[in-house]
């Protein structure tokens, strides 16, 4: 028998749970809106028995360039050394597809990449691969899209499902642009596509 219809919203994973929308993304209304949507789905499923699965995904590899852009001041990039556990957009798409056709969780699941990094070190690695001359400066007070990071704010809980693609493998691919139509992520690329072409 086919599983019930499954509503599958996707939002960023944050192990501070609901508090992430109160402090980390305090200046970004879109994140608070996502939390409100989750609460509506959870509350509506009880009286109407509507099946659902909520997926919280960590940062995508494809957005690392956008993080650097946001943190750039002149020729420097200021970033905290907090942990981050990004994943490839293809792994996100595969996880969403599998969960969407599976028996609804009627709950929340987190997905993330196979490895954890320090944010500042990851940005250095990424910029070096692009021959980008910007210097990454470790700054514990640096903001992340308007919010402050604690040590584990940007990593999922221990029971998260992990993708298979490692950052070094993704970075070494001949093209590292977001796949056409993959989760409609192209808006977050910034100048990355141009940088990739210039670095070849």
N, C-alpha and C positions, 0 to 999 in steps of 0.2 A: 504494500500500500504506500502511496506517495506521502511524504511528510506534509504537515500543514503548511500553508503559506507563511512565509517567514519574512518579517520586516527587519532589515539589517542596516541600521544607521552606523556611520563611522565617524569617530572623532579622535583627537590626539590622546595618547595614553599619558597619564601623569599619576605617579604613585601617591600624590597628596589627595587623590580622588576629588571630591566636590570642591575642596578648598582651592584647587588650582585655578578656578574661575574667580576666586575672591582676591588672590594675591598675585599669582604668576602672570595672569593675563588681565590684570585689572584695567588696562587701557584698551582692551580689545573686546568690543561688544559681541563679535561673532562667536567667541568662545563661550561667553555666558549664554548666548542664544542656543548653542549646541547642548549645554547642560539642561536648559529649560526643555528642549525637545526630548532629551532622554527621560526626564521626569514625567513628561506628558505620556510618553510611550509606556513607561512602567505603570503609571497610575491607571491608564485606560485599559491595560491588559487584564486587570483584576476583575472589574465588573462585566466586561464583554468577552473575556477569554480569548483575547487576540494574541496569537503567538508572536514572539519577537526574539531577536538576538542583537545585542549591542556590542559593537567591536571598537575597542580603543587601540589605535595604532601609534607606535612611536614615530619619531621624525623619519622622513624618507631620505635616502642618500641623495636623491635628486634635488632636495631643498638645501643642501649644505652650502651651496653657492649663495643662496638667498640669505642664509644666516650671516655669512661673511659680509654681504652687501649691507645688511641692516646694522652691523656692528662696526662699519668702516668710518673712521675719522681721518680724512686726508689720505695718507699712505699707510695708516695703521689700522689694524682690526683688534678691538678690545673684546676679550671673551673670558668668561669665568672658566675655572678648571673643573667644573661640576661634571658628573658622569652623564653620558648620553648613550643610547643604544639604538641607533638608527637602523633602518632596513630598506631593502630595494623595493621600488614601487611594484615591480613584477611579483614579488613575494606577497605584498599587500593584496594585490589583485587576486592572486591564487587563493589566499586565505579567505578573502571575502566571498569568492565564488564557491568554495567548499562549504563554508558555513551557511551560505544562503540556500543551498539545496539540501542541507542536512536537517535533522530534527531540530526545531527551534530550541534555543537554550532557555528562553524566558528569563534571561539574565544577561550578564556582561562578561566578555572575554577580552583579554589584552593580547596583542601580538607585538613582537619586536624583532630586532635583528639578532644574529647569533653572538655578537661581541659587544662589550662595553668599551667606551673610549672616554678620555677627558676631552671636553669640548674644545678647549684651546689647541690641544695636540691634534685633534682631528681636522680642525681648520687649517693648521700649518701643513698637514699632509696633503690636504685637498688643494690648497693654493700652490704648493710646490709642484704638484703634478701638472698644474696648468701654467707653470712658469710665471706665476703671478708674483710681482715683486713686493706686494704688501707684507708688512711685518705684523705678526700676531703677538699681541702683548697680553700676558695673563693678568687679569684684573678681577679680584673676587667681588668687586662692586659693579662689574659690568652687567648691564641689563640684557635680557633675552626677550626681544619684542615687547619692551616696556615693563617686564616683570623681573624680579630678582630670582636667581636660581639657588636652591640649596643643593647639598651633595647628591641626592638621588631623585630630585624632582622630575628629571626627564628619562627615567628608566622605568620599565614595567615591574609588576610584582613577580615573585619567583615562579608562579605557576603560569606565566605567559607562554603562549605558543610562539616558537621562534622560527624565523625564516632561515633559508639555507644559504643565501648569497652573502658572501663576506665582502667587506668594503674593498679590500685590495683586489679582489676579482672583478668587482663592478668597475673600479677605477681603471683597470687595465684593459677594459673592453675598447674596441676601436671607436665606438660611438657610445656616449653616455647620456644621450638626450632621452627625455621621457618618451616611452612608446606612444604612438599615435592613439589618442583616445583613452589612455590608461588613467582612469580616475580623474580626468580633466585637470591634470596638474600643471599644464604648461604655463599657467599664469604665474606660478611661483618661481620660474626659472631665472628671471632677471636677465643679466648679461651672460649667463653661463653658456648658452649655445654659441654665442660669438667667441667667448674665451676658448671654448673647446676647439673651434675651427682655427683660431690663431695659434694655438699651442701645438698643432700637428705639423 
